[in-house]
Amino acid sequence: MKAINKVLTGLLGSLLLTTIAKPSNAITFSLGGTSVPGEGQFSSMPGVTTIDFNSGAAPTSGPIVYSASGGSPTIVEGTVWGSAAPLDDSSKYLVVSPFRVGDPGNFGTSPVTINSNNGLLDYFGLYWGSMDYGNRIDFYQGNTLLQSFTGGDIITSFPVNRGGEYVNFSATGASDYFDKIVLSPSLPFESDNHAIKCVEVEDCPPSSIPEPTSAIGLLVFGAFAYGLRKGEKVANK
C-alpha cells in the first residue's frame, strides 16, 4: 500500500506541475467572464476594447477591423436556421459558418479575420457559444502563424457549458504577441462580446461594458489553465 501511495503521489505531483507550470513563449487560455442580463458574458480583463456587435455590423475601420471571405461578417440575433444564439444572449452576435445561416444551400462568410491596425495585441477574449470541436481560432503575427486552438481543446480541458463560455487567450511572451486572429469553422461558430488588449494601451482605448449583475471573474481553474498548451504550437517560428 505504501508503494502504491508513493506512485500515486508522484503521479499527482507530476500532473500538478504539468498543469500549473507557466511555459515560455505560448498563448494560453482560461475561462471566466462577467455576466450581463440578455447579453451573455463580457471580458473581466481590465483595460480591454470590447466589440459587442449590437450595432448589427462588425467594425470595418479603426484600430480593429473585421473582414470575411465572400462578403461581410454575418451578424444575427436569436436562433436562426443553422445558428444557435449563445446562452442567455438575446443581443446581436457574430456567426462564422461554412454555409449561409438562415439560407440553407448557400455558402457563408468564412473564415472571418480580425486585424489590429494599431499595433500588437497580448489578449483576446470572446463569449463562445455552441462550442464545437471544429471551431478553430488561429493567432498570427504578420503572416506567421503562432498558435491554433479548437473548441475541442477547450472542451477536453475543462467541464464547460457548451452553450456559452467566456474564453480568454493571453500571450505569455513578446514573441507571442499577435496582430491577426482568424476564426474558421467546420460547423457554425457563434460568438459575442469580443475583447482585445493592445500591448501599448494607448493604441487601443479601453471601452466600457453594460452594468453586470454578477461578476464571475476568472474561474479558479482558469489560473491552472494559464499554463496549458492545448493549442497547436507551430514549430520553427
Secondary structure, DSSP 8 states (H G I E B T S, - for coil): -HHHHHHHHHHHHHHHHHHH---SS-EEEEE--EEETTBEEE---TT-EEE--TTSS---SSSEEEEETTBS-EEEES-BTTB---TTB-SEEEEE-SB-TTSTTSB----EEEEESSS-EEEEEEEEES--TT-EEEEEETTEEEEEEEHHHHHTTS---TT-EEEEEEE-SGGG-BSEEEEE-SS-EEEEEEEEEESSGGGS--------SEE--S-HHHHHHTT---SEE-S--
